[in-house]
Amino acid sequence: MSNSILDEIKNSEATRIKVAITDMDGILRGKYIHRDKFLSAVDSGFGFCNVVFGWDCNDVCYDNTQYTGWHTGYPDAQAQIDLDTFRKIPWDNDTPFFLADFINEHQSPLEVCPRQLLKKVIQKAKDMGFEALFGLEFEWFNFNETPQSLAEKKFTSLEPLTPGMFGYSVLRSSYNQPYFSALLDDLTDFKIPIEGIHTETGPGVFEAALLYSGALEAADRGVLFKSSVKEIAYRFEITPSFMAKWNSKLPGCSGHMHQSLINTATGESVFYNSSDPNKMSEQFKSYVAGQMALMPELLPFYAPNVNSYKRLVEGLWAPTKVTWGTDNRTSALRVISGSSKSTRLETRVSGSDMNPYLGIAAALASGLYGIEKNLKLKDTAVTGNAYQADSATELPKNLWDATENLDQSQVATELFGETFVQHFVNSRRWEWRQFQQAVTNWEMERYFEII
C-alpha cells in the first residue's frame, strides 16, 4: 500500500503536497511542501514548530505549560507522515493530502499529540482483543457571511443561511442545492463518506452522519470533515460554525459518537446478546458503566471550551446528568438495541466543538476501563425525561469545574499519562482565564448605564 502511494505521487504531475496535523483544540494546522521534500520526509519526518501544541485557537501562547512555551524557545517537533491518510483535495486541483503526527526525541509517540493519544487507546483495545468502531455525527450552523463580514460586524447581527426552525426539511436543502450538493460530492471525493445529511431544527443548521470506521479513521474523518466543510463553504460565501452554542435561544451543536466493539478473534459483536431484553452483553453493560463512572472526570475531552457548557442545558437535546437509556435522546448515553451488527452506544454529551481525537479517546478508554474493572450498571435505564432523573450525578456546569475534576482524576492519569493530562488541564485553565478576563456584551448591556 505504502509503495503504491509513493509511486502514485512520484508519477503524478503534482509538484506540491499538503500536509497537516491537529492541535489541542482539534484545529488542522498545515502547510504545502514540495514533492521532493515530501518524498524525503516520508522516511525521515519533517520539522513542525512545537508551538502548535502551545497556543490557543487564536494563536496566543500559553504561559502555564511545561512541554512548550517561551522557556523552550519553541523548537521544531518531529512530525511523521501517515501514508494511510492519503487523499486528494477535489477543490484544490486534486492536490495530494496527508495527515501527520508527532514523535519525541526518543522516537516514541509525543505525549501531548492528540492523534498519538488516540493511537495509544486503540492499542489498549487491541491488547484486550477488541477492534473499536466509531461513527461521528456533527451539527453546525451556516451563515451568509464571510470572514471579512464577520469581522466588520464584530460577530453580531449575523444572517443565517435560511430562516426559521425547519428540521429534516427537503425545502431548505433544495433552496441551497448547489452548496448542499458540493458538500456531498466533494466530501465523498475526499474520502469522507457521508451516511446521511439533513437540515436540523434551527435557522441554517445542518446535521451530517459520517460512515462508521475504525476509531482512528473515524477521528481523522471528523477533523477533516469540519475543516473541509469550511473550505467548501467559502466558495459560496457561506461561513459554517461548529461552536457548541452560538445563540442562547436555539439548540446547540452536538458531536455525537456512535461506537461498538468487535471481538478480533471471532469477528462478532462484543456488545450484542440476543437473550438480554436490551440486547446488551455483560461486557457492553460494563462499557457503559465505565463511561458513566468517568464522564464527570473526563468531561473536558467532550466539552473542551467555555462555550461548550452553554450547550449542556436542560430541554435542548443535550444531557446535564450522567444517565443511560435505551433509544432515549434525553440521556447522556443512548443504547441502540438491534441486531448483532447494529447494537451500539451513542455518547451524546460531546459537542460539535470537540477535538475528535480526544472525544473518541475518552469514550473508548473509559468504556474499556469499565470492561477491565468489570464494572456493573448500578442505575437502571432511564425512561422518559432524563432531566428529571433526581438520583443521577450532575455534570459539571462550567469548564473550570470540569477541568479541576480532570486534574484530580487519578484514573485519567492512568489512562492517558500524566504528561498529556497536565498539558491538557493547563490548556483548559488558560482558556478559562481568557474568558474571565473578557468583558462581554452581556455585561455591557446589563451594567454600563444602570449600575
C-alpha angles and dihedrals in degrees: 000000000000093000092049091052092050090047090052091051092047093049096043126095091236113120096179133052126198117222127180143177131198122243130211092281095050093255118145113239115186152137144211115253131187116262092244091052090049093051092052092044092056089073103028103028123227137254121261120178108256090223086092086080093039106058138060130245090280093052094252110144121241115242096196108057130099104203095059134009143107088298090065098049089234100266125187119277119213114254123198120206115230106216091194089071093064114145138152119233106231094195091051103056091277091294109183113251133196137176122224137193134196142263129191130233089279091057090249125125111288106251097223097048109110094208091051090049091057090048088055092054092046089053088053089055091049091050088055091051098257138124111206119218122194137180121188130210123199133192120197140168122234125210136193088237140107128213087258095051091046090056093045091050091044087231093297132119092019120183114231117219090246133008130244137014110301115150120187089009118169088189097058094047089050091049089061096033099143092054093041092050092047090055092052096043101040096043091050091050088049090057095254100123114204116215092190141343130191144148116277130209107288139059111300096348124145133185126206130187115207117215111259122254141150113318097256094047089047091055091046089052091048095054093042092046094059094045093044094051089056093049093048092047092055089070089062095042089249125136118206121203126205095179111133097242125006098166127035092214096054134065116267129242117268130204100198119189122213113197145172139169127233123204102238092207097053104020089230129130114269091202101053127093115165093199096056116093090233093036088244123146120215089253090053090052090051090048090054091045090053093054091047093049095050103033095095089050097044098039095118088064088061098030106030103162139065089244092052091079093056085069095052096078132125120273100013102095097268126103125250098179138046101259140139131205142165111260089339116143094192093065127085091234119037116197111207109203118201140111126337088271099045105038106111148135126257114204105206103177094082119094132216088254094065124115099247093216091056096040093052092042091054095046095047097041094050092046091051089047089057092051094045092050092041090233117188128221101250095178122066120234113282114243121198119351111014090190086072095054094121096185095051122107114258117234118235111275100220143020094259095057092043092050092049089053089053092047091054095045113112090185092057089055090049092050101041107018130254095263095058096040094051093045092050093044091053092047090054092047088053090052091052091049092054089053094047091053094050124098106218133206088247091060093046094050093044102043112015099089105012105050 
